[in-house]
Amino acid sequence: MTSITVYADSNYSGKNQILSQGRYDMDQLGVVGNDAISSLKVPDGWSVTLYEHAGFQGRSKVVTSDTPMLDGGFNDVVSSIVVSEPVTKGAGAVTVYADANFSGKNQVLQPGRYDMAALGTVGNDAISSLKIPAGWSVTLYEHAGFQGRSKRIAADTVMLDDGFNDLASSIVVENTGGAAPLAAVFSDGNYSGNRQVLSPGRYDMTALDIVGNDTISSIQVPAGWSVTLYEHAGFQGRSKVVTADTPMLGDGFNDLASSLVVSNVAVAAPVLAAALEPVTPSATLTGFDMVWAITQNTVNSQLAWLQSCKLIPSDVQIGDLGRDGLQIGGSDADRATIAPPTVEFDTGNAHEARLMISFSGGNVSYYSGFGAKAIVVKEPIAGWKLAFNVKLNIGQIAHEHLTGGDGKVPPEILKILTQFDSTMFSIQSIFLDFQNSDMANYNTVLSSINTTNSFLQQNFATMVGSWIKSHQGADNPFILGYPVTRLAPPAEIKAVFEPTGANLSTHAYEHPAGDNDKSKAGLSTLNFLLVTGDRKITDNPALYAADAGSFHRNLVLSNDIDGKGIIARDLFFKRYLKPLLIEPFENAVNKLPDYLNARRDRNAEAAINSKSGVSGAPKGQRARFVPSATGWTYADHVRLAWHESGFNSHDRESEQELKFNVDVSMQPDTAGASRLTLDIAGSLMRYEWDQVNQDFPFKNNVYMGKGWARATLRWSIRLQFIAGTDGKITITHSSKAAEPVKESGTGGVYSVADFFTDLLGLHGVSDDWRDNAAGLSSIDQGVVTQLIAATSPIMDAASTRIVMPAHSQFFYKNMLMNTDGDIEIDFAYKSAS
């Protein structure tokens, strides 16, 4: 068969229409009729997408086999159809793979819906890469039944990101017959409910008639497109830019949008300048650009996971009774079991930790007496613990160690680390350095060996210390984290917060006066000390000195988070805000004509020509954004003066002051929560002054009167950084334009019908202010959209450069500016097992 057949009645009866591959809108279904289809015959491999409304709008349903009676509310409701012909297996179908780079188990999928049971070949929670033909798309769902988070992909993907590697439990495969993708908005979450497909354009409230006003809950956005949602009709109120598929709108935008703008103009990713502006080493971060501080509690939970995976032993047998006269552990009741090991960072040395080994069961056996009278004595060791001060170290991991598969790195972590190209990245590990530590001596104060036998005490500790010391080099499972650093400064803006060098330190929680809460010792931190750009740790002795990374304040204050990332103010401003916001903003502003030339036809002279960032304002040079205490300012102030001769002569002045400000601070959101905030403001002041003079027989150029008018126009944009429920950093933003502030006055016998129309030309000024390259709409839809689109990938990339040793998923929880002006990011790790 080379076609499908649709029928007006059930069981393949009534009027019918044969359809080959293609798209059939309502007027093309004239044989079977609109809202009439009840059954279909669909050959093997073909798929039919039914739409509730004309124009491929509304709810949709994919049918891939003969269907004697449509269900799911689709009987007698179809108004448009897409028919997709079969494809050669593997050649035009989607193929999903269990491993990266199109390797491992694979499964070929034709168009349709695949729940967990249907993914038996590749497996549940196993997909890592996909091959997708042109014009096809795959929607991955976190849970079975097409539930949970989702991600839509429309191109070959060598390695899934955004937390979707080894996560998918159900899939929808679609083939649009090569039709170009469109944006779609849905009235319910997870791309369900009323569906309206949108091509690029502006959609006010009345144009959203299918999905409805204040109903949008999820959005599908093709790659490179953006959808800007507005709270109110007329593109007013708060707004939110969406640049990727979003299964559930957050930030208070669920069921809120009343108008929207769809754009298919791909925002070009900014490229970092070849000569990066130097970043001043941060005194508050002891010379480093970033610090990722992981709490002691979190580090210990990671070690517990490593033990649960059998990488750190949970039972031991140390020594040989016959050879050594002493043996820890054995079989049956003698089996020595170890609780999850822990580390403590209050040793007084920033590059050292205290390793606590606690025994939860078993016996130690030793001989008592001599010769024939010697007997074996067994003592229980449950509750015994030993404390060793161990050096911390950082070292590069050889690529062959990762690819050799020696089993010392958990498979889940190995899969993450081997994603990094060894020609671009260096992978290091922070580990307990037993080789260079004194494991022959233990801390007697913090240890507990419950025996009065001094021989047993010392030899027990010596044997355990020797056993621990044997775990060194490639055999060391006591890894606390893996910093991933770039071998060369990045060129793309996405990598701006990716480190090029790493070191480590620890910080013991310092209890404030009167605070004796011992549980807060768990807020001590292991600190990943990072530099970026062209900086290297080895270039500056202060960055690898014994006291490098010694902080005199607590970095984490609450058990509600697992750690904190701190980005130096200078790095955040110069390498993130400046290329993404300030430079494109300045380029837009400088597309405006210089007002210095506004009255050249009247031989006007410049009484004022003041331009920020320019000394002396030489001819032809434009103003620049200049740093301020809270961000940047831009000011271009020009006043022109000239004389117009005649019987009634005029002395004229025309003045313009153009100002823009970008301020970074902490401000409350609509719910009162304090947020990291960017306030962008623009203002235009325009002033006209006219003095009338008259010549008389007895005297020339006699003052008769004067008039003046001034108007100031303003707009503002507010951006706020928020950690969403999905653990990602997003930006919400609102914008507004203020009504002009107007002033005018006269003196003498000066008369004018309307100062603001006749003298100032306010209507023209207002129109230009609204529509020019630096107007609210241009900055909002251009510069701000670019910043928002780039931020999530930047923060995602930064979060993946510190890899923890246990299989866990990283979540951002908050983002703020601290009192030092540095940017702090709270985060958590959730078990990914």
FENCORKA-V666645 format. One record per residue. N is the residue number from 1. PSI is psi as a letter, one per 20 degrees, with the letter a starting at -180 (* if undefined). OMEGA is omega in whole degrees, 0 to 359 (none if undefined). NEAR is the number of other C-alpha atoms within 8 Angstrom. Layout:
N_PSI_OMEGA_NEAR, N_PSI_OMEGA_NEAR
//
This chain:
1_q_180_4, 2_k_182_5, 3_r_172_11, 4_r_180_13, 5_p_177_11, 6_q_185_15, 7_q_180_17, 8_h_180_16, 9_r_179_12, 10_r_178_12, 11_k_173_8, 12_l_181_12, 13_r_181_10, 14_a_178_8, 15_q_179_9, 16_q_181_11, 17_p_180_10, 18_p_184_8, 19_p_172_10, 20_a_182_9, 21_p_178_10, 22_a_181_9, 23_p_185_8, 24_o_177_10, 25_r_190_12, 26_g_184_11, 27_i_179_6, 28_i_178_6, 29_k_186_13, 30_h_182_8, 31_g_182_7, 32_h_176_13, 33_q_178_9, 34_q_179_12, 35_l_186_9, 36_i_188_13, 37_p_180_16, 38_h_180_15, 39_q_182_17, 40_q_166_14, 41_p_185_12, 42_o_180_15, 43_r_178_11, 44_p_176_7, 45_i_180_10, 46_r_174_13, 47_q_179_15, 48_p_175_12, 49_o_181_11, 50_p_179_13, 51_q_183_15, 52_h_185_14, 53_r_174_12, 54_r_179_10, 55_j_178_7, 56_l_183_12, 57_r_176_13, 58_a_180_14, 59_q_179_11, 60_q_181_10, 61_p_179_8, 62_p_179_10, 63_p_183_11, 64_j_179_13, 65_r_178_10, 66_p_184_9, 67_o_184_11, 68_h_179_11, 69_o_179_10, 70_p_177_11, 71_a_179_6, 72_k_180_5, 73_j_182_6, 74_j_176_11, 75_p_178_13, 76_k_181_10, 77_i_189_12, 78_p_178_15, 79_i_176_15, 80_q_190_16, 81_q_167_13, 82_p_180_13, 83_p_179_15, 84_p_183_12, 85_r_180_12, 86_q_179_8, 87_q_176_9, 88_p_185_7, 89_p_178_7, 90_h_184_8, 91_g_181_6, 92_j_181_8, 93_r_173_14, 94_q_174_13, 95_p_178_12, 96_q_186_15, 97_q_180_17, 98_h_181_16, 99_r_179_12, 100_r_176_12, 101_k_174_7, 102_l_180_12, 103_r_181_10, 104_a_177_8, 105_q_179_9, 106_q_181_11, 107_p_180_10, 108_p_186_10, 109_p_172_10, 110_r_177_9, 111_p_180_13, 112_a_181_12, 113_p_185_9, 114_o_177_11, 115_r_188_12, 116_g_183_11, 117_h_181_6, 118_i_179_6, 119_k_187_13, 120_h_183_8, 121_g_181_7, 122_h_176_13, 123_q_177_9, 124_q_179_12, 125_l_186_9, 126_i_189_13, 127_p_179_16, 128_h_180_15, 129_q_184_17, 130_q_167_14, 131_p_188_11, 132_p_179_13, 133_q_177_10, 134_p_179_7, 135_i_178_12, 136_r_174_14, 137_q_178_12, 138_p_174_12, 139_o_179_11, 140_p_178_12, 141_q_183_15, 142_h_186_14, 143_r_174_11, 144_r_179_10, 145_j_178_7, 146_l_182_11, 147_r_177_10, 148_a_179_8, 149_q_180_9, 150_q_179_13, 151_p_179_10, 152_p_183_10, 153_p_182_8, 154_j_179_10, 155_r_177_10, 156_p_184_9, 157_o_185_9, 158_h_179_10, 159_p_180_11, 160_p_176_11, 161_b_180_6, 162_k_178_6, 163_j_183_7, 164_i_176_11, 165_p_180_13, 166_l_183_10, 167_h_191_11, 168_p_177_15, 169_i_175_15, 170_q_190_16, 171_q_168_13, 172_p_178_11, 173_p_181_15, 174_q_173_9, 175_o_183_10, 176_j_181_10, 177_k_179_12, 178_i_180_8, 179_q_180_6, 180_q_180_6, 181_q_176_6, 182_q_173_9, 183_q_178_13, 184_p_176_11, 185_q_186_15, 186_q_181_17, 187_i_179_16, 188_r_178_12, 189_r_177_12, 190_k_172_12, 191_l_180_13, 192_r_183_11, 193_a_178_10, 194_p_185_11, 195_p_176_16, 196_p_180_12, 197_p_188_11, 198_p_171_10, 199_r_180_7, 200_p_180_8, 201_a_180_8, 202_p_185_8, 203_o_176_11, 204_r_189_12, 205_g_183_12, 206_h_180_6, 207_i_179_6, 208_l_188_13, 209_h_182_8, 210_g_181_9, 211_h_177_14, 212_r_178_10, 213_q_178_12, 214_l_182_9, 215_i_188_13, 216_p_181_16, 217_h_180_15, 218_q_187_17, 219_q_169_15, 220_p_185_13, 221_o_177_14, 222_q_180_10, 223_p_179_6, 224_i_179_9, 225_r_173_13, 226_q_174_12, 227_p_178_13, 228_o_180_11, 229_p_177_13, 230_q_184_15, 231_h_186_14, 232_r_174_11, 233_r_179_10, 234_j_177_7, 235_l_183_11, 236_r_176_11, 237_a_179_10, 238_q_179_10, 239_q_180_13, 240_p_179_12, 241_p_179_12, 242_p_184_12, 243_j_180_11, 244_r_178_10, 245_p_184_13, 246_o_184_12, 247_h_177_13, 248_o_181_10, 249_p_176_12, 250_b_177_8, 251_k_178_8, 252_j_183_6, 253_j_176_11, 254_p_180_13, 255_l_183_10, 256_h_191_11, 257_p_176_15, 258_i_175_15, 259_q_182_16, 260_r_176_13, 261_p_177_11, 262_p_180_15, 263_p_176_9, 264_j_176_8, 265_o_182_6, 266_p_179_6, 267_o_181_7, 268_p_179_5, 269_p_179_8, 270_q_178_8, 271_p_179_7, 272_q_179_10, 273_q_181_6, 274_g_177_5, 275_n_184_4, 276_p_175_7, 277_p_183_6, 278_p_175_4, 279_p_180_7, 280_p_178_5, 281_p_186_8, 282_o_177_12, 283_h_181_6, 284_h_177_7, 285_k_177_12, 286_k_175_11, 287_i_180_10, 288_r_181_14, 289_h_180_14, 290_q_174_12, 291_p_172_13, 292_o_185_11, 293_o_181_13, 294_p_184_12, 295_q_177_14, 296_g_177_15, 297_g_181_9, 298_g_178_10, 299_g_182_12, 300_h_176_11, 301_h_177_8, 302_g_178_12, 303_h_178_16, 304_h_179_10, 305_g_179_9, 306_h_177_14, 307_h_179_12, 308_h_178_9, 309_j_178_8, 310_j_177_8, 311_h_168_10, 312_p_186_11, 313_q_175_8, 314_i_172_11, 315_q_186_8, 316_q_165_12, 317_o_185_10, 318_p_178_10, 319_r_180_10, 320_p_186_9, 321_g_182_11, 322_h_183_6, 323_g_188_6, 324_i_184_8, 325_j_181_9, 326_p_179_12, 327_p_176_14, 328_p_180_13, 329_a_183_15, 330_b_180_13, 331_r_176_6, 332_c_185_5, 333_i_180_7, 334_i_186_10, 335_p_182_14, 336_o_180_17, 337_q_183_12, 338_p_173_14, 339_r_177_9, 340_p_180_10, 341_q_178_12, 342_q_174_9, 343_q_176_11, 344_q_188_11, 345_k_182_16, 346_l_182_11, 347_i_185_11, 348_i_179_6, 349_p_186_8, 350_i_181_13, 351_k_183_11, 352_q_175_12, 353_q_175_16, 354_p_179_13, 355_p_179_12, 356_o_176_12, 357_o_182_12, 358_p_179_12, 359_p_182_14, 360_i_179_12, 361_r_177_12, 362_a_183_15, 363_q_166_16, 364_p_182_14, 365_p_178_13, 366_r_179_11, 367_p_173_11, 368_p_183_8, 369_a_184_7, 370_q_174_6, 371_c_185_5, 372_i_182_4, 373_i_181_6, 374_p_178_9, 375_q_178_7, 376_p_178_8, 377_p_178_8, 378_p_177_8, 379_p_177_7, 380_q_183_8, 381_j_176_14, 382_p_181_9, 383_i_176_9, 384_q_177_12, 385_q_180_11, 386_p_179_14, 387_p_179_13, 388_p_171_11, 389_p_186_14, 390_p_177_14, 391_q_172_12, 392_q_181_11, 393_r_177_10, 394_p_182_10, 395_q_180_7, 396_q_177_8, 397_p_178_10, 398_q_182_7, 399_h_182_7, 400_h_176_6, 401_h_179_10, 402_g_185_12, 403_i_182_7, 404_i_177_6, 405_l_182_8, 406_i_174_6, 407_j_180_6, 408_i_175_10, 409_p_181_10, 410_q_181_12, 411_h_181_7, 412_h_180_7, 413_h_177_12, 414_h_180_10, 415_h_178_8, 416_g_185_8, 417_h_182_9, 418_i_173_9, 419_h_186_7, 420_p_180_8, 421_p_184_7, 422_i_176_7, 423_i_182_5, 424_h_187_9, 425_q_171_11, 426_p_179_11, 427_p_179_12, 428_r_175_12, 429_q_171_13, 430_p_191_14, 431_r_172_12, 432_o_187_12, 433_n_182_11, 434_h_184_14, 435_h_183_7, 436_k_179_6, 437_q_178_9, 438_n_180_8, 439_j_178_14, 440_i_181_8, 441_q_181_9, 442_r_181_11, 443_o_185_10, 444_h_182_7, 445_g_185_5, 446_i_178_7, 447_r_180_11, 448_o_175_10, 449_o_192_9, 450_m_175_6, 451_q_177_7, 452_i_182_5, 453_o_184_6, 454_h_177_7, 455_g_181_6, 456_g_181_8, 457_g_186_11, 458_g_183_8, 459_h_175_8, 460_g_181_9, 461_h_181_12, 462_g_181_11, 463_g_178_10, 464_g_178_9, 465_g_178_11, 466_h_178_10, 467_g_179_9, 468_g_183_9, 469_h_180_10, 470_i_178_7, 471_n_181_10, 472_r_181_10, 473_c_182_6, 474_i_181_6, 475_j_185_7, 476_o_177_10, 477_i_184_10, 478_m_180_8, 479_p_182_11, 480_i_178_13, 481_r_182_11, 482_o_171_13, 483_p_177_13, 484_o_185_12, 485_q_177_14, 486_q_179_13, 487_h_179_9, 488_q_179_8, 489_p_182_9, 490_q_176_10, 491_h_185_9, 492_q_183_10, 493_h_181_13, 494_h_186_9, 495_j_188_11, 496_h_179_12, 497_j_177_10, 498_p_185_11, 499_q_172_13, 500_i_176_16, 501_q_183_12, 502_q_171_12, 503_a_183_11, 504_q_168_13, 505_r_173_13, 506_q_176_16, 507_p_177_14, 508_p_181_13, 509_p_180_12, 510_o_183_6, 511_p_175_9, 512_q_180_5, 513_p_178_4, 514_i_180_5, 515_o_181_6, 516_k_181_5, 517_o_184_6, 518_h_180_5, 519_h_181_5, 520_i_173_9, 521_h_178_9, 522_i_177_9, 523_j_168_14, 524_q_189_17, 525_q_165_16, 526_p_189_14, 527_p_171_13, 528_o_185_12, 529_p_193_14, 530_q_170_13, 531_r_185_14, 532_r_176_14, 533_c_182_11, 534_j_179_7, 535_q_176_9, 536_q_179_10, 537_g_185_12, 538_i_181_7, 539_i_185_6, 540_o_182_8, 541_h_180_8, 542_h_182_7, 543_i_176_12, 544_j_176_11, 545_r_183_7, 546_h_181_6, 547_j_179_7, 548_p_179_10, 549_k_177_14, 550_o_182_10, 551_q_180_8, 552_k_176_4, 553_q_177_5, 554_p_181_11, 555_h_178_7, 556_p_186_11, 557_i_187_6, 558_q_175_6, 559_i_178_6, 560_i_179_4, 561_r_180_10, 562_i_179_13, 563_r_182_14, 564_p_171_14, 565_p_180_12, 566_p_179_11, 567_p_181_12, 568_q_182_15, 569_g_184_10, 570_h_178_10, 571_g_181_11, 572_g_183_11, 573_g_189_10, 574_h_186_11, 575_i_179_11, 576_f_184_11, 577_h_185_10, 578_g_180_10, 579_h_184_12, 580_h_185_12, 581_g_189_11, 582_g_183_10, 583_g_176_9, 584_h_176_10, 585_g_180_11, 586_h_177_10, 587_g_179_8, 588_g_182_11, 589_h_184_9, 590_j_169_9, 591_i_178_7, 592_q_177_9, 593_q_177_6, 594_p_183_7, 595_i_177_7, 596_h_183_10, 597_j_189_7, 598_h_184_6, 599_k_181_9, 600_h_180_7, 601_i_179_5, 602_j_182_8, 603_k_182_7, 604_q_175_11, 605_q_181_7, 606_o_174_10, 607_h_176_8, 608_p_171_8, 609_n_184_11, 610_p_183_10, 611_p_182_13, 612_q_178_12, 613_j_182_8, 614_p_180_11, 615_o_178_6, 616_i_178_5, 617_m_179_10, 618_q_184_7, 619_p_176_4, 620_i_181_4, 621_p_184_7, 622_r_176_9, 623_r_179_12, 624_q_171_11, 625_p_180_12, 626_q_180_9, 627_q_174_8, 628_a_181_7, 629_h_184_5, 630_j_181_9, 631_d_180_11, 632_q_173_12, 633_q_176_13, 634_p_180_13, 635_p_177_14, 636_o_186_13, 637_o_181_12, 638_p_172_14, 639_p_182_13, 640_q_180_14, 641_q_178_12, 642_r_179_11, 643_p_177_10, 644_o_186_9, 645_r_181_7, 646_r_178_5, 647_g_169_6, 648_n_181_9, 649_r_182_12, 650_p_165_11, 651_p_189_12, 652_q_170_12, 653_q_175_12, 654_p_188_11, 655_q_174_12, 656_p_173_13, 657_o_181_11, 658_p_183_12, 659_q_172_11, 660_q_178_11, 661_p_171_12, 662_o_182_12, 663_p_179_10, 664_p_183_10, 665_a_172_9, 666_p_181_10, 667_q_179_9, 668_q_172_9, 669_a_184_9, 670_h_179_5, 671_j_179_5, 672_i_180_6, 673_p_181_8, 674_p_185_8, 675_q_169_13, 676_p_192_14, 677_p_169_12, 678_o_175_11, 679_p_179_12, 680_p_183_11, 681_q_176_11, 682_q_177_11, 683_q_178_11, 684_p_174_12, 685_p_177_12, 686_p_186_12, 687_p_175_13, 688_p_180_13, 689_p_183_11, 690_o_175_11, 691_p_181_12, 692_p_177_13, 693_q_180_13, 694_q_178_12, 695_p_175_10, 696_r_180_8, 697_h_184_5, 698_i_181_4, 699_p_178_7, 700_q_172_8, 701_l_180_9, 702_p_180_9, 703_p_179_8, 704_h_181_11, 705_r_180_12, 706_q_175_13, 707_q_179_13, 708_q_178_13, 709_p_179_15, 710_p_174_12, 711_p_177_12, 712_p_180_11, 713_q_184_13, 714_q_167_12, 715_r_180_12, 716_q_176_12, 717_p_176_12, 718_p_176_11, 719_p_179_11, 720_p_182_12, 721_p_184_12, 722_p_172_13, 723_o_182_13, 724_r_179_12, 725_i_177_6, 726_j_177_6, 727_j_180_10, 728_q_176_12, 729_p_176_12, 730_r_179_11, 731_p_171_10, 732_q_179_12, 733_q_176_11, 734_q_181_11, 735_q_177_14, 736_q_175_9, 737_p_182_8, 738_q_175_7, 739_q_180_6, 740_q_172_8, 741_p_189_7, 742_q_175_8, 743_q_177_7, 744_r_178_9, 745_r_180_7, 746_r_174_10, 747_q_181_8, 748_c_183_7, 749_k_182_7, 750_p_182_11, 751_p_177_6, 752_q_184_7, 753_g_182_5, 754_o_182_7, 755_g_190_11, 756_h_175_9, 757_g_188_9, 758_h_184_9, 759_g_186_11, 760_h_185_12, 761_l_189_9, 762_h_181_9, 763_g_178_7, 764_h_178_7, 765_g_181_8, 766_g_180_9, 767_g_180_8, 768_g_180_8, 769_h_181_11, 770_h_192_9, 771_i_185_11, 772_r_187_9, 773_h_178_10, 774_j_177_12, 775_r_183_10, 776_g_183_12, 777_g_181_8, 778_g_180_12, 779_g_182_13, 780_g_185_11, 781_i_181_8, 782_f_186_8, 783_g_183_13, 784_g_178_10, 785_g_178_10, 786_g_179_12, 787_g_181_10, 788_g_182_11, 789_h_183_12, 790_h_190_11, 791_g_183_10, 792_g_176_11, 793_h_178_9, 794_g_182_13, 795_h_176_11, 796_g_181_10, 797_g_180_12, 798_h_183_11, 799_h_183_8, 800_i_184_7, 801_i_168_11, 802_o_183_10, 803_p_179_10, 804_q_186_10, 805_i_180_13, 806_q_181_10, 807_o_183_10, 808_q_182_10, 809_p_185_9, 810_p_178_10, 811_p_168_11, 812_q_181_13, 813_h_180_12, 814_q_179_9, 815_p_184_13, 816_r_173_10, 817_p_181_12, 818_a_185_8, 819_i_176_5, 820_i_184_6, 821_i_177_8, 822_q_181_11, 823_p_179_13, 824_p_181_12, 825_o_175_12, 826_q_179_13, 827_r_180_14, 828_q_173_11, 829_p_177_9, 830_q_182_8, 831_p_178_7, 832_j_182_6, 833_*_none_4
//
